[in-house]
Amino acid sequence: MVAYHAQPFSKMLPAMATQLQPHSLTSRDWYPWVIWLFSTLGFLFSVPGQTMGMGVFTDHFIEVLGLSRTELSLAYLMGTLLSAACLTRAGRWFDVYGGRPLIALSSVGLAIVLFYISCLDVIASLFTDGSALPWMLILVGYFGVRFLGQGVLTSASRNILLIWFLTRRGLVSGIRGVFVSFGFALAPLGLAALIGLYGWRGALWLLGVGLVLFAFFAWSFVRNRPIEPQPLKQESGEDSENQSLNSTEVLGLSLSEVRRRPIFWLYAASLSMHALFGTALTFHIVSIFEQVGLGPDRAFSYFLPAAIFSTVVNLLAGAAADSRPLKPFLVAMLVAFLLGAWGLTYLDRAWGYWLLAAGFGIGGGLWGVLSNLAFVRFFGLKHLGEISGLNTALTVSASAIGPAAFSLGLDWSGSYQVPVVLCMLGLAVLLIWALVQPSEELSRT
């Protein structure tokens, strides 16, 4: 298997302008950037399977299906947990079949699920004797969008970039993170605008049509890996020892070996805590802000400053992580989330709002760096799909627990303070673990 080193844009553009040679396109120096483009688009088209995508439709689903907020949250929990149970095997599919079929097929599947969800109220109206039917119908829909969107499409889009770039992965992922962060931040506003123009049903149909078109182009242009073998090119300052580390990295560790290493569980638990906390915040964003007397406009405005913090930190930290160990980035991420959680407890004050946006924005940017680099750094490429699939299963499970836990906390105590404090305790435990846990990486490329 061959992977390419990142080429600067200044070198990429002249190469694209030259006449193509008869040999395969995938041997061209600029072709990894085509993969980068589809990796980025894969993340953006996964929005309907992400919480910030489904969260915008929450109140509409409650209204048309006649469900309570807690009932809908529990359906989201069950659907996401069921999807998580399948994601380790889906990761194995990536190792066997590659990213091209997974990106294309998961996009088509996600579109079909969106078309299905758009008809749920019509389907439910055909059966008047089953009060549990609407809940079961949305459960199936949540399973589909979470498995195909947040699970398969996101994971395949992330992993395929790591195969095509061996060096400067952090920088390349950071550049992708600029577009993904802003895309995710603007997604709730964009989806709310679509719903305002075409209704919730029309918005789902537009998303589905876009996914089908993306699947067509992904199948046409994405390739699993470079076809023509070439020796790895050395970057300036890169020595033969580093090249040997790359060879070790390509071999990698098996999933059974990884499961016995505490370092995997530390990073997986830390990434999962963000998934739990961040998903709960996003899913209940309007309700959380209403608790302190702030309206929906103020709630949705939170995403923009958070995205600015996240984007800047993701790009800078991604570039810095290429030549540095990941442990300081993990510690910084956990500290940032703790500060953001503290701001959430004082959301009624201006400084609390900005501390929340800065803490979760900075933490989210560092989360992006760690989720991209941690497992390939520690365990290599050979079983990356399966290993990242297990991590994705854990983070998706955590993202399912978050909204339900916060909803139950609201039902029992009348506010979100109890689940927020519990999350802060979990972050504190992980921070202590991160400080004392030794870590050794295969490489820093």
N, C-alpha and C positions, 0 to 999 in steps of 0.2 A: 504494500500500500504506500502511496506517495502523497505527501501533503506539501502545500506551497507556503512560502514565507510571505508575509504582507509586503506589498509594493506600495510606495507612496503614490498618491493621486497624480502627482506631477509626472511620474514615470508611466502610470497606467494609461493616461489619456493619449499620449503619442502612440503608444503600442496599439490602442484601439483604432487609431486612424490609419495604421499601415494596412497594406493589402494582406488578406488572410492567405496562409499557406495551405496546401492540400491536406496536411495532417490534421488530426482532431483539434477542434476548438478548445477542448479542455487542456491542451498542452500550452496554451497561450498564457503569458504572465498575468493578463488582466482578467482571465476567466474566474479566478476566485472572487473577484468583486461582483461578478454576476451572481454567484452563490450568496455573497453578502447581501445583495439586493433582495433576493427571495427569502433569505433568512429574516431580514428585517420585515418584509411584507407578511411573512408567516406569523410573526408576533402580532402585527397590527390586525391581521384578519382573524386572529384568535379572540379579539375583543368580545364577541358574543358569548364566548365560553368563560370569560373572566368575570369576576364579581362586579367590577365597575361597569361592565356591559349589561349583565342581567339585573344589577341593582337598580338601574334606571327604570326597568319595567316592573319593579316590585309592587308599587301601589296600583298599577293597572291590572296586574294579575290578581291582587287581592279583591279588587272591585268586580272584575268580570267572572271570577271563579267562586266568589262568595266565601273566601277563606280568611281566617284571621292572620295577623302578622306572625304569630307564633307557629301556626299550622304551616304557613308558607316557608318559614325558616326551617322547620323540621323536615319538610319535603326537600329543601335544599341540602340539608344535612345528610339525609338518607341517600339522595341521588349522588351526592359528591363522594360519600363513603363507598358506595357501590362502584363508582367509577375508579376510585383509588385502588380498589382491590384488583383491578384489571391492568393497572399501569405498569407493573413490573414486567408482565408478559409483553405488553406493548413495547417496552424498552428493548426486549429481546428481539422483537420484530425489526427494530432499527438495526441491530447488530447483524441480522441475517439478510434483510432485504434492502437496507439503506434508506436514506432520507427522501429520495424522490417519490416512491410510491406512497410513503406515509404522509408526506405533506399534501400530495394531490388528493388521495383518497379521504383523508381526514377532513379536508376542506369541503369536499362534496358531501360527506356524511354530516358535517356540521350544518351545511345549508339545508339538507333534508330535515334535520331536527328542528331548525328554525321555522321551516314551512309547517311542520307538525304543530309546534307550539302556537303558531298564529291561528290555528283552527281549534284550539282546545275548548273554548267556550261553546263553539258550535257542536263539537262532539259531545260535550257534557250535556247540552240541551236535548240531545236525542234520547237520553236516559234519565228519567225523572224519579226513579225509585232507588237510586244509590247515592246517599249523601257523601260517601267517601270517594266517589268516582273522580271528582275534580282534583282531589289531593293526589290520587294515584296517577292521573294523567300528567300533572305537572311534575311529579316525581320522575316519571319516565323522561320527560323533557329535560329536566335538570341533569339526570344521569347522562343523557346524550351530549349536551353542550359542555359539561365538565370533562367527560372522558375525551371527547374529540377535540375540544377547543383548548381548555387549560392544560389538558394532559398530552395527547398525542401530537397535535399540531405545534404547540409551544415547545415541547421537548425535542421533536425532530428538527424544528427550525433552529434551536439552540445548538444541538449536537453537530449538525452538518457543517456549521461554520468552523468548528474545532477540528474537523477532518481536513479542511482545505487550507487552514492556516496553522503552522506549527509555532512560529515566532510572532511576537507582538499580538498575541491573542487578546490581551487586556485592552490594548489600544483599539483594535478592530471591533471588539465587543462594545467598547465605550462609544465608538462612533455610531454603532447600531443603537446603543442605548439612548443617544440624543434623540433620535427619531421615535424610538419606542416610548420613551418617557413622555415626550410631548404628545404623542398619539394617544397614549393611555390617559393622560391628564385631560386632553380635549375630548376624549370619547364620551364622557357623560354629557357634556354640553352639546356635542354634535348629535348624540342619540336623542337628547331631549328636544333639539330643534327638529329632527326628523319626525319624532312623534307629534310635535306641534303641527307640522305640515301635512303629514300623511296618516296620522294615528298610529297607535302601537302596532297594529296588524301590518299596516303598510311599511313601517320601519323594519319589521322583521323580514318581510319579503325583499326589500331592497338589500338588506344585509345578505340574505341567502343568494340572491342573484350575483352580488359581488364576489361571494365565495366560489361560486361555480366558475366564474371567469378567471379568478385567481388560480383555481385548480388546473384549468386548461393550460395557462401559461407556465405554471410550475412544472407540469408534466412535460412540456415542450422544451424547457430550458434548464431545469435543474438536473445535475448529474450527481451520483452518489459519491464519487471520488475521481481524482485525475486518472485518466486512462493510460497515458504513455509514461512509463517509468523514467524519472530523471533523478540525478543525485540532488540531495538537499543543498541549497545554496547557503553559504555562510554570510551572515550579516557582519558588518564591521564590529570588531570586538567580540565576535563569537568564536570560540576555540573548538578544537576537536573533542575535548572533554564534554562540552555542551552538546555536540552532535551525538556523542555516545549516550548522553542522557535522553536525547530525543528518541534514540532507538529503544532504550529501555521503556520509555513512556508509551511507544507504539505497542509494545507487548502487553503491558498492563497486568493488573491483578484480576482474579476471578471474583464473582459476587460472593461466593462462600468465604473467601479470604477477607474481603472488604467488611463483611458483617462482623468479623471478629475484632475489628480495629476500632478503638474508642474514638479516634479522630473523625471517622465517618459519622458516628452518632452525634458528636458535638456539632459538626457543621449542619447535619440534617436537622437536628433539634432547633438550632438557631434560625435556620431558614424557615422551618415550620412555625416557629413562634411568630415571626413576622407575618407569615401567611394567615395564621389564626387571628392575630390582632388587627392587621391591616384589612383583612377581608371583612371582619366584623364592623370596623369603622366605616368602610365603604358601603357595605350592605345597608347599614342603618344610619347613613350620614344625615339624612333629613331629620329623622327622629332624634338623633343625638343633639343636633343643633337646636331643634325645637325645645328640647329639655331646658335649655338656658335662654330661651326667648329669641332665638335667631331663626330667620326664615330660610326657605329653600335656596334663594339666590345666594345668601351668605354661605350656605352649606356647599353648594357646587363651586363657589369661588375658591374654596380651599384647595382644589385640585391644581390650580394654575401655579401658585407660589411653591407648592410642594413639588410640582414637576420641574420648576426652574432649579430648585435646590438639588433635586435628584439627578437632573441631566448634567449639571456642572460637576457634581461630585462623581458621577459615574464615569464621565470622560476623563477627568483628572486622575481619579483613583485607578481606573483601568489602565491608563498609560503607566502610572507609577508601579502597579502590581506586576508588570512584566519583568521587572528586575528586583523585586522585593518579596519576602515571605508574606503569606496571607494572614498570619496571626494578628498583626496590628490592625488590619482592616476588619477582622472579625470583632475584635475588642471595640473598635470605634463604632461599628454598626450597633452593637448591643447598647453602648452608652447613648448613642443618638436616639434609639428607640425608647430608652428609659426617660430621656429628657422630653421626647415627644409625648409620652404617656403622662408625664407630670403636667405638661401644658394642657392636655385633654381634661385633666381634673379641674383646671381653672379656665375652661373655655369661655366663660362669660366675661373674661377680661381680655383686653387687646393683646397683652403680652402672652397670655395662654394660647390664643389663636395662633400667633406667630411662632411660638415655641413648638406647638403641634406641627405646623407646616414645615418648620426647619428640621425638627427632629425626625419626623417620618420621611421627609424629603431626602435628607442626608442619609438616613438609614436605608431608605429604598435604593438610593444610588449605590451604596456599598453592598446591599443585598444583590443587586444586579451583577456586580463584579464577582462576588463570591459564588453565586449560583452558576456563573459561566465557567469559572476557573478552578474551583475547589476540587472537584472530583477528577478532572483530567490531570490536575497537578499531583494529587496524592495517589491516584490509582491507574492512570494511563488510559489509552484509547481502545484497547482490544475489546473490552466489555463495557465501554462507556454507556451504550444504550441501556443495558440492563441495570447498571449501577445508578445512572441518573433516573432510570425508571422507578427504582425503589425510592430514591429521594423524592421524586415527583409524587409518588403514591403517598408518602408521608406528608408532604406540604399540602397536597390536595385534601387529604383527610383533615389536616389542621384547619384549612380554609373552610371546611364544612362545619367543624365544631364551633368556630368563632361566632358566626351569625346566630346560631341556635343558643349558644351560651349567653350571649349578650341579650337576646330576646327573653330568655328565661330569667336572667338577672333583672330585667326591667319588670317582668310580671311579678316576681317575688318581692322586690325591694322598692319598686317604683322609680328606679333610676339605673344608670349604667355604671355607677361608681364601684360596686362590688366586683364585677368582672374586670374592670380596668385595674383595680388594685391587685387582683389575682394575676393578671398578665404582668404587672410590674414585678411581682415576686418571682415569677418564672424567669423574666429577663435578668433579674439580679442573680439568680442561681446559675444561669448560663454564663453570665459575665465572670463569676468566680471560677467556674469550670474552665473557661477559655484562658484565663490568666495562668492557671496551673498546668494545663494540658500541654505536654511537649508535642511537637509536630515536625515531621520530616517529609519533604516533597521530592518527587522524582526529578522535577526540573522547575525552572522559573521562566520558561519560554511561553 
